[in-house]
Amino acid sequence: MTEGCVFCDHGRLCEADLYFENDFCIYASTRDPRDPPDVVPGCGGIVRKSTELLPST
């Protein structure tokens, strides 16, 4: 894990309002009251659980 990286901190991601996880990735979304009104509500981020390189096909 990279120190201070919000995407690598999976424990912090699981505290989001909306959280889904499977074997490969995590989706997290939290409505931040500081967001401007033109930010789409419910938008979030998908983060890979592993950063290892996959073999090319």
NORTAMO-V103867 format. One record per residue. RES is the residue in one small letter. SS is DSSP state (alpha for helix, beta for strand, coil for the rest). D_LAST is the distance of its C-alpha to the last C-alpha in Angstrom with 1 decimal. Layout:
BEGIN
res: {RES & RES}
ss: {SS & SS}
d_last: {D_LAST & D_LAST}
END
This chain:
BEGIN
res: {m & t & e & g & c & v & f & c & d & h & g & r & l & c & e & a & d & l & y & f & e & n & d & f & c & i & y & a & s & t & r & d & p & r & d & p & p & d & v & v & p & g & c & g & g & i & v & r & k & s & t & e & l & l & p & s & t}
ss: {coil & coil & coil & coil & coil & coil & coil & coil & coil & alpha & alpha & alpha & alpha & coil & coil & coil & coil & beta & beta & beta & beta & coil & coil & coil & beta & beta & beta & beta & beta & coil & coil & coil & coil & coil & coil & coil & coil & coil & coil & coil & coil & coil & coil & coil & beta & beta & beta & beta & coil & coil & coil & coil & coil & coil & coil & coil & coil}
d_last: {26.8 & 27.9 & 31.7 & 32.9 & 29.6 & 30.3 & 26.7 & 26.4 & 29.7 & 28.7 & 32.3 & 33.5 & 31.0 & 32.3 & 35.7 & 34.7 & 36.6 & 33.6 & 30.9 & 28.1 & 25.6 & 23.0 & 20.7 & 18.3 & 20.5 & 24.1 & 26.0 & 29.4 & 32.1 & 35.6 & 38.3 & 39.8 & 43.4 & 43.0 & 40.5 & 42.0 & 42.8 & 40.2 & 37.3 & 35.8 & 37.0 & 34.3 & 31.5 & 29.4 & 26.2 & 23.0 & 22.0 & 19.1 & 20.7 & 18.5 & 17.7 & 15.5 & 12.3 & 9.1 & 6.5 & 3.8 & 0.0}
END
